[in-house]
C-alpha cells in the first residue's frame, strides 16, 4: 500500500491541474460523484449574492438590459462552446436536458423530411437502447408525435439499423452506467451516410474530454451543466445546433424568447436567426448566472489536459483496486481501452447499494446504480491521485 500512496503523492506533485482544486469548496471527503453533481466553485456564492442584492434587489427590471440578463442564454452558450468543440453562436443555454432532447429530436425529424417528396418517407427514429431512461421516454413520445417507429439498438449496432426511412438518431456519448465512450465521429458519419440527422447527449462527457461537435459535423447536441461543468443542482442545460442547420431548425416549442421580435407581441410566430431558435420562455436567471460564474474555473484550462488527467486518474484507480481489493469481489465494467472510456469507473459488486452506503459513511462518496454497479466519477479539476488511492483502499477495507 505504501508504494501506491507514494506514487499518488508523486503524481499529484507533477499535476498541472492540481492548483484548480483550491477553487472549489471541498473537505476531507473523497468526492467521486461529480458525474452526478459537480462540486461548488468557491466564488459562486459571492456572485449570486451580488445578483440577488444588487441586480435583483436594486436594479430590478432594469437588469434585463443593464446587467445583461436578456442575452445570458447565448453569452453563456458561447462560454461552453469551446469545451465541446463548437464555435460561438452555436449553443444556447436554457431549460433542462430533457426539454432540449425533445426540441432537438422533433426538429431533427422535421428537417430530415424536408425535400423528400416522392421518396420513401423518413418515419423511423433510432435510439440508443442503453440510454438514460428519460432519453428513451422522450424518444418514444417524439416518435408518437411525429408518426415514426422507434427502433432501440445498442450504439455499436446503429449502422446496421440505418436506412432510407431513418429520420433521426439519438445517442449518448457515454453510457451513464459503465462510462463506456461511444464512437461519436464514426456513428455521426454513418448517420449522415444514410441521409439522417443525429442528436448526441453529452451529459457524461462535456467538461471531461474533447467532444469536437464542429469538427465531426454533429447536427444537434444537448447536455446538462451540473456534472463536470459544476453549474449547481438543476442548472440549465444547453442546445447545440450546427451552423448549416440553424436556418432550418424548427423547434416544436416556439416561445416568445425565440421570436424574431420578442417584444412585438405579434400573434403569428417568426423564428429568430441562429441557435437562439432553441430558446422558449423567460430564462431562469438565478441558476443561469450561477452557472456563468461556475464556468470561471475553466479559464486557462485545456480540455486536452483535462482528458489526459482523467485517463491517468482512472488508470491509477483501477490499478489500486486491483492491488487492494480481494480477487473476485468486484468486476470492472470500465473499458480498458482509453478510446472507449469516459471519466468514470464502474465496478460490478454484490450488494453494491449497501457497499456504497458504507463507503459514504467512511468519507468516500460515489454512487450506486441498480442492481449491482458502483460508480466513481473522476472530475480532473478537483480530484487528486491521493483521492483515487484512498477510495480504492477504503473500498478494499469495506469489502474485507
C-alpha positions in Angstrom: 0.0 0.0 0.0 2.8 2.5 0.9 4.2 2.2 -2.7 0.8 3.3 -4.2 0.4 6.1 -1.7 3.9 7.3 -2.6 3.1 7.1 -6.2 -0.1 9.1 -5.7 1.9 11.8 -3.9 4.4 11.9 -6.8 1.7 12.1 -9.4 -0.1 14.9 -7.5 3.2 16.9 -7.3 3.5 16.8 -11.1 -0.2 17.5 -11.8 -0.5 20.8 -13.7 -4.2 21.0 -12.8 -3.6 20.5 -9.1 -4.0 24.2 -8.3 -7.6 24.2 -9.6 -8.6 22.2 -6.5 -8.3 25.3 -4.4 -11.0 27.0 -6.5 -13.7 24.6 -5.2 -15.5 24.1 -1.8 -14.1 20.8 -0.6 -13.4 19.0 2.7 -11.8 15.7 3.7 -14.3 13.7 1.8 -13.1 11.9 -1.3 -15.8 13.2 -3.7 -16.2 10.9 -6.7 -19.8 11.8 -7.6 -19.0 14.8 -9.8 -20.6 12.8 -12.7 -23.9 13.3 -10.9 -23.3 16.7 -9.3 -20.2 18.8 -9.5 -18.6 20.4 -6.5 -19.3 24.1 -5.8 -16.8 26.6 -7.2 -15.8 28.8 -4.2 -16.6 32.2 -5.8 -20.1 31.3 -6.9 -21.9 32.2 -3.6 -20.4 35.7 -3.7 -21.5 36.2 -7.3 -25.0 35.0 -6.5 -25.2 37.4 -3.5 -24.4 40.2 -5.9 -27.1 39.1 -8.4 -29.7 38.9 -5.6 -28.8 42.1 -3.7 -27.8 44.4 -6.4 -29.1 43.2 -9.8 -32.5 41.9 -8.5 -32.7 43.9 -5.2 -31.7 47.3 -6.5 -31.8 47.4 -10.3 -34.8 45.0 -10.5 -36.4 45.1 -14.0 -33.5 47.2 -15.3 -31.2 44.2 -15.0 -32.6 42.6 -18.1 -30.7 45.2 -20.1 -28.2 46.8 -17.7 -27.0 43.5 -16.2 -27.2 41.5 -19.4 -29.9 39.1 -18.2 -31.6 39.0 -21.6 -28.5 37.9 -23.5 -27.3 35.4 -20.9 -28.5 32.2 -22.8 -26.3 33.0 -25.8 -23.4 34.5 -23.8 -23.1 31.5 -21.5 -23.6 29.2 -24.5 -20.5 30.8 -26.1 -18.5 30.1 -22.9 -19.5 26.4 -23.0 -18.8 26.2 -26.8 -15.0 25.7 -26.6 -15.5 22.9 -24.0 -17.4 20.9 -26.6 -15.6 21.9 -29.7 -18.0 24.5 -31.1 -17.7 28.0 -32.5 -19.5 30.9 -31.0 -23.2 31.3 -31.9 -24.0 27.6 -31.9 -25.1 26.9 -28.4 -27.9 28.4 -26.4 -28.4 27.7 -22.7 -31.8 27.1 -21.1 -34.4 24.6 -20.0 -33.5 21.1 -18.9 -31.6 18.4 -20.8 -34.9 16.5 -21.2 -36.7 19.5 -22.8 -33.7 20.1 -25.1 -33.7 16.4 -26.2 -37.4 16.8 -27.1 -36.7 20.0 -29.1 -33.7 18.6 -30.9 -35.2 15.2 -31.8 -38.6 16.5 -33.1 -36.8 19.2 -35.0 -34.4 16.6 -36.5 -37.3 14.6 -37.8 -38.9 17.7 -39.3 -35.6 18.7 -41.0 -34.9 15.1 -42.3 -38.2 15.0 -44.0 -37.7 18.3 -46.0 -37.2 17.8 -49.7 -38.0 14.1 -49.7 -41.3 14.2 -51.6 -41.7 11.3 -53.9 -39.2 9.2 -52.0 -39.5 6.8 -49.0 -41.0 8.6 -46.0 -38.4 9.0 -43.3 -40.5 7.6 -40.5 -38.0 5.9 -38.2 -36.2 7.1 -35.1 -33.2 5.1 -33.9 -32.4 5.4 -30.2 -29.6 4.1 -28.0 -31.2 1.1 -26.3 -28.9 1.6 -23.3 -29.7 5.2 -22.9 -30.6 7.1 -19.7 -34.3 6.3 -19.2 -35.6 9.8 -19.7 -34.0 10.0 -23.2 -35.8 6.8 -24.1 -39.1 8.1 -22.7 -38.8 11.3 -24.7 -37.8 9.4 -27.9 -40.9 7.3 -27.6 -43.1 10.3 -27.2 -41.3 12.1 -30.1 -41.9 9.1 -32.3 -45.6 9.1 -31.5 -45.9 12.8 -32.1 -44.1 12.6 -35.5 -45.7 9.4 -36.6 -42.4 7.5 -36.5 -41.5 4.0 -35.5 -39.0 3.8 -32.6 -36.0 1.4 -33.1 -33.9 0.8 -30.0 -30.5 -0.6 -30.7 -27.1 -0.8 -29.0 -24.8 2.0 -30.1 -22.5 -0.4 -31.8 -25.3 -1.8 -33.9 -26.6 1.6 -35.1 -25.0 1.4 -38.6 -26.9 -1.8 -39.4 -30.2 -0.3 -38.3 -30.0 2.7 -40.6 -31.7 3.1 -44.0 -33.7 5.3 -46.3 -36.5 5.5 -43.8 -34.3 6.7 -40.9 -35.1 10.3 -39.9 -33.1 10.8 -36.7 -30.8 9.0 -34.3 -30.5 9.8 -30.6 -27.3 8.6 -28.9 -25.4 9.1 -25.7 -21.7 10.0 -26.0 -21.0 7.9 -22.8 -23.0 5.1 -21.1 -24.2 6.5 -17.8 -23.8 3.1 -16.1 -20.4 2.0 -17.3 -18.9 5.1 -18.6 -18.2 3.5 -22.0 -17.5 6.1 -24.6 -19.2 5.7 -27.9 -17.7 6.5 -31.3 -19.1 10.0 -32.0 -17.2 10.6 -35.2 -17.9 7.2 -36.7 -21.5 7.0 -35.8 -22.2 10.6 -36.9 -20.7 9.7 -40.3 -22.8 6.6 -40.6 -26.0 8.5 -39.8 -25.1 11.1 -42.4 -24.4 8.5 -45.0 -28.0 7.2 -44.5 -29.3 10.8 -45.1 -30.5 11.2 -41.5 -29.7 13.6 -38.7 -28.0 12.8 -35.3 -28.7 14.1 -31.8 -25.9 13.5 -29.2 -26.5 13.6 -25.5 -23.2 14.9 -23.9 -24.2 14.9 -20.2 -21.5 12.5 -19.2 -18.7 13.9 -21.4 -18.8 17.7 -21.6 -16.2 19.1 -19.4 -14.4 15.7 -19.1 -13.0 15.2 -22.5 -12.8 16.7 -26.0 -16.1 16.3 -28.0 -15.4 18.1 -31.3 -19.0 18.9 -32.3 -18.0 21.2 -35.2 -15.1 19.1 -36.4 -17.2 15.9 -36.6 -20.2 17.6 -38.3 -22.6 16.8 -35.4 -26.1 18.1 -36.3 -27.6 18.6 -32.8 -26.4 18.0 -29.3 -27.7 18.6 -25.8 -26.2 18.3 -22.3 -26.5 19.3 -18.7 -24.2 21.7 -16.8 -24.4 20.3 -13.3 -21.9 17.4 -13.7 -18.4 18.1 -15.0 -19.3 21.8 -15.6 -20.1 22.3 -11.9 -23.1 24.6 -12.6 -25.1 23.6 -9.5 -28.1 21.4 -8.8 -30.6 21.7 -11.7 -28.5 24.3 -13.5 -29.8 24.9 -17.0 -28.9 22.7 -19.9 -27.7 23.7 -23.4 -28.7 23.0 -27.0 -26.2 22.9 -29.9 -27.4 23.5 -33.5 -24.9 23.0 -36.4 -24.5 26.3 -38.2 -25.8 25.0 -41.5 -29.0 23.7 -39.9 -29.8 26.9 -38.0 -32.0 28.5 -40.7 -34.0 25.2 -40.9 -34.2 24.5 -37.2 -37.9 24.2 -36.5 -38.4 23.9 -32.8 -41.5 22.1 -31.6 -41.6 24.5 -28.6 -41.6 28.0 -30.1 -41.9 30.8 -27.5 -41.7 34.5 -27.2 -37.9 34.3 -26.5 -37.3 32.6 -29.8 -39.4 35.1 -31.8 -37.7 37.5 -34.2 -39.4 40.3 -32.4 -40.0 39.1 -28.8 -41.4 42.4 -27.6 -43.6 42.9 -30.7 -46.2 40.6 -29.2 -47.4 39.6 -32.6 -49.9 36.7 -32.8 -48.0 35.0 -35.6 -44.6 33.3 -34.9 -41.5 34.3 -36.8 -38.4 32.5 -35.7 -35.3 34.4 -34.7 -32.0 33.7 -36.5 -29.3 31.3 -35.2 -29.2 29.0 -32.2 -31.5 31.4 -30.4 -34.3 29.5 -32.0 -33.8 27.0 -29.2 -35.0 29.5 -26.6 -38.5 29.2 -25.4 -39.6 31.2 -22.4 -38.1 33.5 -19.7 -34.7 32.3 -18.7 -34.1 31.1 -15.1 -31.7 33.9 -14.2 -30.5 32.9 -10.8 -29.4 29.4 -11.8 -28.1 30.7 -15.1 -25.9 33.3 -13.6 -24.6 30.8 -11.0 -23.6 28.6 -14.0 -21.9 31.5 -15.7 -19.8 32.2 -12.5 -19.0 28.5 -12.2 -17.5 28.4 -15.7 -14.8 30.8 -14.5 -12.9 27.8 -13.2 -12.3 26.8 -16.8 -10.3 30.0 -17.5 -6.9 28.9 -18.8 -7.7 25.2 -18.8 -7.2 23.0 -21.8 -9.8 20.2 -22.3 -6.9 18.1 -23.7 -5.1 18.4 -20.3 -8.3 17.5 -18.5 -8.7 14.4 -20.7 -5.1 13.3 -20.0 -5.6 13.6 -16.3 -8.9 11.8 -16.4 -7.3 8.8 -18.1 -4.4 8.9 -15.7 -6.7 9.0 -12.7 -9.0 6.2 -13.9 -6.0 4.1 -14.8 -4.4 4.6 -11.4 -7.7 3.9 -9.5 -8.1 0.7 -11.4 -4.6 -0.3 -10.5 -5.2 0.5 -6.9 -8.4 -1.5 -6.9 -6.6 -4.5 -8.5 -3.9 -4.3 -5.8 -6.1 -3.7 -2.7 -9.5 -5.4 -3.3 -9.6 -9.2 -2.8 -9.8 -11.1 -6.1 -13.4 -11.8 -7.3 -15.1 -9.2 -5.1 -15.5 -6.6 -7.9 -15.6 -6.7 -11.6 -14.7 -3.7 -13.7 -17.2 -2.7 -16.3 -14.9 0.2 -17.4 -13.3 -0.3 -20.8 -9.6 -0.9 -20.7 -9.1 1.0 -24.0 -8.7 4.7 -23.5 -10.7 5.4 -26.7 -13.7 3.7 -25.2 -13.5 5.2 -21.7 -15.3 8.2 -20.3 -14.3 9.8 -17.0 -15.8 7.3 -14.6 -15.1 3.8 -13.3 -17.9 1.3 -12.9 -17.5 -1.8 -10.7 -19.9 -4.6 -10.5 -20.2 -5.7 -6.9 -22.5 -8.0 -4.9 -24.6 -5.9 -2.5 -23.5 -2.7 -4.3 -26.1 -0.5 -2.7 -25.1 -1.4 0.9 -21.4 -1.2 -0.1 -21.8 2.4 -1.3 -23.7 3.4 1.8 -20.8 2.1 3.9 -18.3 3.9 1.7 -20.1 7.2 2.1 -20.1 6.7 5.9 -16.3 6.4 5.7 -15.9 9.5 3.6 -15.7 8.1 0.1 -18.7 9.4 -2.0 -19.6 7.7 -5.2 -23.0 6.4 -6.2 -24.9 3.2 -7.0 -26.9 2.1 -10.0 -29.3 -0.8 -9.6 -28.8 -3.7 -9.4 -25.1 -4.1 -8.7 -23.0 -1.2 -10.0 -20.7 1.1 -8.0 -19.9 4.3 -10.0 -17.0 6.5 -9.3 -16.7 9.8 -11.3 -13.4 11.5 -11.7 -13.5 15.2 -12.2 -10.0 16.2 -13.1 -10.3 19.8 -11.9 -10.5 18.8 -8.3 -10.0 15.0 -7.9 -6.4 14.1 -6.9 -4.4 10.9 -7.2 -4.4 10.7 -3.4 -8.2 10.7 -3.6 -8.1 7.7 -6.0 -5.7 5.7 -3.8 -7.7 6.4 -0.7 -11.0 5.5 -2.4 -9.6 2.1 -3.5 -8.1 1.4 -0.1 -11.4 2.2 1.7 -13.3 0.1 -0.8 -11.0 -2.9 0.0 -11.4 -2.4 3.7 -15.1 -2.2 3.4 -15.4 -5.4 1.3 -12.9 -7.1 3.7 
